[in-house]
Structure formats: C-alpha cells, structure tokens
C-alpha cells in the first residue's frame, strides 16, 4: 500500500502565527471582527462562535460576554440566554449538518479539559454514527470535511434567518 498523506494547509497559520495569550471569549465580546473571530451569532449577554480547532465540522461554543470561570457565577438572565443559544445552536446544526446526535458540555477548570478555564463556555458538537474511525485513534488526526470559513458562512446565515 502506498504511503498516504493528509494535507491541512490552514494549520500553518496557527503553527507560524504569534500566540497572544488573550482570552478568545473576551476578544469575541467586542463586535469588531466577527468573521475573523468566527462569531456566528450575538445575543444580548452571550454569543456563539466556531471552535478554531474543532472535533467535528460545525463544532460551536456558546459563551457569555462576562469573564467568569464558572456557571455558578453567571446571573440568571445570562445562564438562561446561554441555554437558549445552545438550543438555537442545536437547531441550526441539525438543519445544516443533519447529525445523528450531539455532545454538549462545559469543561469547567483546567483539570476538566478547559482550554480557557477562566471564561466559562459550552461546547455543542454534532456527531454522526461511525464518525470516530482510526484517524483520531491511531493517527492522532481529525478529518474535517468543511473549512472553517465555509462553516462560518453557512452557520452565520442560518442564525440570521
């Protein structure tokens, strides 16, 4: 069998790019570059954005504008909007991607797997039957069938309607 290659040229920008260390959720709270920050929808107290390093195409995160580490510190109105935007995210992803199910969760704290442990956020990950194959297990590689730019465009448009 010939050697196989999986090309992911969009990763080079991350590899070579400067790492700012800024909180991506606090940066996303400022409405100056929604496309660049991959914000697909803004509410009054929370917003929805694409994960830049997704587990699957359409992997969204719902975050409050408030910089707090735990849902215990969110005001009731913020927590309610977080839940409503999660529900809306499910509807949008169900319409666009037709997944068989979803992983929905909050990794609260570094030990729980939170990449940004000081700004609480909820993941919404579409899943399909048989979507976990040998690539992530053996090859430590995820295969994503859609670019982030195309995902951003489609999901943003779906939220707008």
Secondary structure, DSSP 8 states (H G I E B T S, - for coil): --------TTHHHHHHS------HHHHHTSTT-TTTTTEEEE-SSEEEEE-TT-SSTT-EEEEESS--S-GGGS-HHHHHHHHHHHHHHHHHHHHHH--SEEEEE---SGGGT-SSTTS-EEEEEEE-TT---HHHHHS-----SS-HHHHHHHHHHHHH-
